[in-house]
C-alpha cells in the first residue's frame, strides 16, 4: 500500500479538486469490490435449501412486495443479506483506503447504518419491483433479471453513497496525528507539573518527619532527665529517712 499512499499525497498536494477526483476513482474500485461481494452472495445464498424453499412463498410487508415470480420471501432475504454485507465491507474499506479517515467509528457507523437502512428499504422495494417487471414483460429470464435489477440498485446506491461517505470521513488520519502531536506537549507539561508538585510534597513530608523526630528526641531526653532527677531525689530522701530511723533506734538503745 506504499504506492497508494504516495499517490494519495501527490493528489493532496494538487488541491481539493484533484483529491476529490482521486477519492472518487478509489470509491469506484471499492464499490466494485462491494458489488462482487454482493453478487457472489446473491448467487450463493439461494443454494441454501432453507432459503431456496422460500422462493415459492410470496412476501408482502409495508412497501416491500416480492411475488413468487420475483422470487418471493427467499429473494427478499437473499437480496437484503447480500446488500447489508456488501455495505459493511464498503464502509470499512472506504474509511481506511478511499478517504484515509480517522473518523470515530462509534459516531460515523451509526449514521452510516441509518443511511444504509434507508437505502436498503428503498432497494428492497425497487429491486423486486424491477425484477418482477423484467420477468413479467418477458424481457429477461429469472436469473438475468435478478442480476440486472441488483445492478441498477447498486448504481443508485453508488451515486448516493459517495457524497455521504465524503462527509462522514472528512477527518483525515494526518489531522488526527497533528491533533495528537498538539496534545502531547500539553500532556508532558501537565506531567512535569504533577512530578514537581509530587517532589515538593515529598520534600515537605521529609522535613515534617525530621522535625517531628527531633521534637520526639527532645521530649524523650527531657523525660529521661526528669525521671533521673526524680529518682535521685527519691533516693536521697529515702537515705535520709533511713538514717533518721537508724539514729532514732540508736538513741532508744542508749
C-alpha positions, 0 to 999 in steps of 0.5 A: 500500500506504499504506492497508494499512499504516495499517490494519495499525497501527490493528489493532496498536494494538487488541491481539493479538486484533484483529491476529490477526483482521486477519492472518487476513482478509489470509491469506484474500485471499492464499490466494485469490490462491494458489488462482487461481494454482493453478487457472489452472495446473491448467487450463493445464498439461494443454494441454501435449501432453507432459503431456496424453499422460500422462493415459492412463498410470496412476501408482502410487508409495508412497501416491500412486495416480492411475488413468487415470480420475483422470487418471493420471501427467499429473494427478499432475504437473499437480496437484503443479506447480500446488500447489508454485507456488501455495505459493511465491507464498503464502509470499512474499506472506504474509511481506511483506503478511499478517504484515509479517515480517522473518523470515530467509528462509534459516531460515523457507523451509526449514521452510516447504518441509518443511511444504509437502512434507508437505502436498503428499504428503498432497494428492497422495494425497487429491486423486486419491483424491477425484477418482477417487471423484467420477468413479467414483460418477458424481457429477461429470464429469472436469473438475468433479471435478478442480476440486472435489477441488483445492478441498477440498485447498486448504481443508485446506491453508488451515486448516493453513497459517495457524497455521504461517505465524503462527509462522514470521513472528512477527518483525515488520519494526518489531522488526527496525528497533528491533533495528537502531536498538539496534545502531547506537549500539553500532556508532558507539561501537565506531567512535569507539573504533577512530578514537581508538585509530587517532589515538593510534597515529598520534600515537605513530608521529609522535613515534617518527619525530621522535625517531628523526630527531633521534637520526639528526641527532645521530649524523650531526653527531657523525660529521661532527665526528669525521671533521673532527677526524680529518682535521685531525689527519691533516693536521697530522701529515702537515705535520709529517712533511713538514717533518721530511723537508724539514729532514732533506734540508736538513741532508744538503745542508749 
